[in-house]
Amino acid sequence: MRVGVVSELWRYPVKSMRGDRITETAVTESWGLPGDRGWVVRDEEAGEIRSAKKLADLLRFHARYLEEPLADATPPVEIEFPDGSTVRSDDDRVHELLSAALGRRVSLHPRRPADDHEHYRRLAVDEADLRSQLGLGPDDPFPEFTGMPADVLAELEDYASPRGTYFDALPLSLLTSTALRSLQSALPDSVIDPRRFRKNIIVQHESEGSGAGADADAPGGGHPEFDWVGRRLAVGEVECEVVMRISRCRMVTLPQADLPHDRGILRSLARENGSKFGVYLRALTPGTIREGDEVQLV
């Protein structure tokens, strides 16, 4: 059954830096979109890889590949700083310049082998620090991670990301236009933009029972992708398993490019959806996805 079409595809070369919309991409079973989250910034003072949960200013930088990545390759990137200057990842000054801009001693790294345990090691965090990263108040409940694969959950107990990757959990994510419209309806004065949520695939959704081409964004709203958890989607040439809902953190509230700081977004998601927004996918077959491809429940 057709449920929509791919309206946007996004790739983020450096974890927590801004990325780019692309018109088509290969998808692999292990890496999702080649090159997605292929690089990371490591806080050398703390001894841990970082995202904007702790280094919010990372979202003020924009990264792009200098050549198209293939499979698990991580080609050099060019990073644009908030002042408009640029530096390449293969420039000897890159660590020094990033450190000066971020106000901490940091370094930039391509994806490392899974057996480099110390590179991926997670530092111990107390409850106050975890609440800060997740954007929770002192009495807010912690989000549940229902449906997280056991192997991924075990990795995240000791490591900042599943070893061999810089993903938060799984390599592929999806969000529907209906979910975006639903959030916009709840927050009419907020700027609800796909860039805030850093999903790989945005689907222009068609509601079940409507004809091809119907716009399901208008009446009803909701989060149709939540109902797809545990089912399979055919996205272009790629068949995927919809694994779980995604728990969101303070990153969705942070300013980036022309998007303002907006704490109300996370408060609304927590109130309405237990902080869940969008879903993780796991690619079951490799292939190519293009903007305009049909999305079907298998």
C-alpha positions in Angstrom: 0.0 0.0 0.0 1.3 3.4 -1.0 1.7 5.8 2.0 3.5 8.6 0.4 6.6 9.8 -1.6 10.1 10.8 -0.6 10.0 14.6 -0.5 13.5 15.3 1.0 16.7 13.4 1.6 19.4 14.7 4.1 23.0 13.7 4.8 25.1 15.0 7.7 28.8 14.6 7.1 29.9 15.6 10.6 27.8 14.6 13.7 25.8 17.6 15.0 27.0 20.0 12.3 24.5 21.1 9.6 24.4 19.0 6.5 22.8 19.1 3.0 19.7 18.1 1.2 20.6 15.6 -1.6 18.4 14.4 -4.5 19.4 10.8 -4.5 21.6 8.4 -2.5 22.7 4.8 -2.2 21.5 3.0 1.0 23.5 0.2 2.5 22.5 -2.3 5.2 25.3 -1.3 7.6 25.8 2.4 7.0 22.5 3.8 5.9 23.4 6.7 3.6 27.1 6.5 2.8 28.9 9.3 4.5 26.1 10.1 6.9 27.7 11.0 10.3 31.1 10.0 8.9 33.0 12.4 11.0 32.8 13.5 14.7 34.3 16.2 17.0 36.0 14.8 20.1 36.4 16.8 23.2 40.0 16.2 24.2 39.6 17.9 27.6 36.8 15.5 28.6 38.1 12.5 26.5 34.8 11.8 24.7 33.2 12.2 21.3 30.7 15.0 21.4 27.3 16.0 19.9 25.4 19.2 20.2 23.8 17.8 23.3 26.9 19.0 25.1 28.5 21.3 22.5 25.5 23.3 21.2 27.6 25.5 19.0 28.4 22.6 16.7 25.0 23.4 15.0 26.5 26.7 13.9 28.9 24.9 11.6 28.1 23.5 8.2 30.0 20.5 6.7 30.0 19.2 3.1 31.9 16.4 1.4 34.6 17.3 -1.2 33.8 14.1 -3.1 30.9 11.7 -2.9 31.3 9.0 -0.3 30.9 5.3 -1.3 30.0 2.5 1.0 31.9 2.9 4.3 34.4 5.5 3.0 34.8 8.9 4.7 36.2 11.3 2.2 37.5 14.7 3.3 35.0 17.4 4.3 35.0 21.2 4.2 33.7 22.9 7.3 32.2 26.4 7.1 32.5 28.3 10.4 29.9 30.7 11.8 31.9 33.7 10.5 31.9 32.3 6.9 35.5 31.1 6.9 36.2 27.5 5.8 38.8 24.8 6.6 39.3 21.3 5.1 39.5 18.2 7.3 42.9 17.5 5.8 44.3 20.9 6.8 46.8 20.6 9.6 45.1 23.6 11.3 41.6 22.1 11.5 41.9 21.0 15.2 43.3 24.3 16.3 40.7 26.3 14.4 37.8 24.3 15.7 39.2 24.5 19.3 39.4 28.3 19.1 35.9 28.6 17.6 34.3 26.2 20.2 36.3 27.4 23.2 37.5 23.9 24.1 40.4 21.7 23.0 38.8 19.5 20.4 39.8 17.3 17.4 38.0 16.1 14.3 38.0 12.4 13.4 36.7 10.2 10.6 34.9 7.1 11.6 37.3 4.7 13.4 37.3 0.9 13.5 34.9 -0.7 16.0 37.8 -2.2 18.0 39.1 1.3 18.9 37.3 1.0 22.2 38.8 4.1 23.9 37.8 6.4 21.0 34.1 5.5 21.5 34.1 5.1 25.3 31.3 6.9 27.1 32.0 8.8 30.2 30.0 8.2 33.3 27.2 10.8 33.7 25.1 11.7 36.7 21.4 12.3 36.6 21.7 16.1 36.5 24.0 15.9 33.4 21.7 13.5 31.7 18.6 15.7 32.3 20.5 18.6 30.9 21.4 16.7 27.7 17.8 15.6 27.3 16.3 19.0 28.1 14.4 17.6 31.1 13.3 19.5 34.2 14.0 18.1 37.7 10.7 16.4 37.8 10.2 15.4 34.2 10.2 11.6 33.5 12.9 10.1 31.5 11.9 9.0 28.0 11.5 5.3 27.3 13.6 3.6 24.6 11.0 0.9 23.8 12.0 -1.2 20.9 15.7 -0.5 21.0 17.5 -3.6 19.6 19.3 -5.4 22.5 22.7 -5.2 20.8 22.5 -1.4 20.3 21.3 -0.9 23.8 24.2 -2.9 25.2 26.6 -0.8 23.1 25.2 2.5 24.4 25.7 1.5 28.0 29.5 1.8 27.6 30.0 3.8 24.4 28.9 7.2 23.1 27.7 5.6 19.8 27.6 2.0 18.5 31.3 1.3 17.8 32.3 1.7 14.2 29.7 4.5 13.7 28.8 7.9 15.0 25.0 7.3 15.0 23.0 8.0 18.1 21.5 4.5 17.7 20.5 3.2 14.2 21.8 4.4 10.8 18.6 5.5 9.1 15.7 7.7 10.2 12.4 8.9 8.8 9.8 11.6 9.5 6.5 12.3 7.8 5.0 15.6 6.6 2.0 14.8 8.7 4.0 14.7 11.9 5.6 18.0 11.1 2.2 19.5 10.4 0.9 18.1 13.6 3.7 19.7 15.6 3.2 23.0 13.8 -0.5 23.0 14.7 0.4 22.5 18.3 3.0 25.4 18.1 1.6 27.9 15.6 4.1 30.6 16.6 7.2 28.2 16.2 9.3 27.6 13.2 8.9 23.9 12.6 11.4 22.9 10.0 12.8 19.5 9.0 16.3 20.7 9.6 15.7 20.8 13.4 15.1 17.0 13.5 18.1 15.8 11.4 16.2 13.0 9.7 17.5 11.3 6.6 14.2 10.8 4.9 11.2 13.1 4.9 8.0 11.5 3.5 5.1 13.5 2.0 2.4 11.3 3.6 -0.8 10.1 2.1 -3.4 9.0 4.6 -4.7 5.4 4.5 -7.8 5.2 2.5 -7.1 8.4 0.5 -6.4 8.3 -3.2 -3.0 8.7 -4.8 -1.8 12.3 -4.6 -4.2 13.2 -1.8 -2.8 15.6 0.9 -3.2 14.0 4.3 -1.5 16.9 6.0 -4.6 19.1 6.3 -7.1 17.3 8.5 -6.2 14.9 11.3 -2.5 15.5 11.8 -0.9 12.8 13.9 2.2 10.6 13.5 1.5 7.9 11.0 5.1 6.6 11.1 4.5 5.5 14.7 1.9 3.0 13.3 4.6 1.6 11.0 6.9 0.3 13.8 7.4 -3.4 13.4 6.4 -3.3 9.7 8.3 -3.0 6.5 8.6 -0.1 4.1 9.7 -0.1 0.5 11.4 3.2 0.0 12.4 3.4 -3.7 14.6 0.4 -4.3 15.2 -0.2 -0.6 13.2 -2.4 1.8 13.4 -1.3 5.4 12.2 -2.5 8.8 10.7 0.3 10.9 12.4 -0.4 14.2 11.3 2.1 16.8 10.1 5.6 17.7 12.9 8.1 18.3 13.3 9.9 21.6 14.2 13.6 21.1 16.5 15.8 23.3 17.4 19.4 23.6 19.0 19.5 20.2 15.6 20.1 18.5 15.4 23.4 20.4 18.8 24.8 19.5 19.4 27.6 17.0 20.9 26.8 13.7 21.3 28.9 10.5 18.1 30.9 10.4 16.2 28.8 13.0 15.7 30.4 16.4 16.1 28.8 19.8 12.8 27.4 20.9 12.4 25.4 24.1 8.7 25.0 23.4 9.3 22.4 20.8 10.7 19.8 23.2 8.1 20.7 25.8 5.3 20.0 23.3 6.9 16.7 22.2 7.2 15.6 25.8 3.7 16.5 26.6 2.1 15.0 23.5 4.3 12.0 22.6 6.6 11.2 25.5 9.4 13.1 23.6 9.1 10.8 20.5 9.3 12.2 17.0 10.1 10.2 13.9 11.3 6.6 13.6 14.4 4.6 13.1 14.7 2.3 10.1 17.0 -0.6 9.4 17.8 -1.2 5.7 17.2 -4.9 4.8 18.2 -4.6 1.2 20.7 -2.2 -0.4 19.6 0.1 -3.2 19.0 3.7 -4.3 16.5 6.2 -2.9 15.6 9.4 -4.9 13.4 12.3 -4.1 10.0 11.5 -5.6 10.2 7.8 -5.0 7.1 6.0 -3.8 7.0 4.8 -0.2 4.9 1.7 0.4 4.0 -0.5 3.3 5.0 -4.0 2.4 
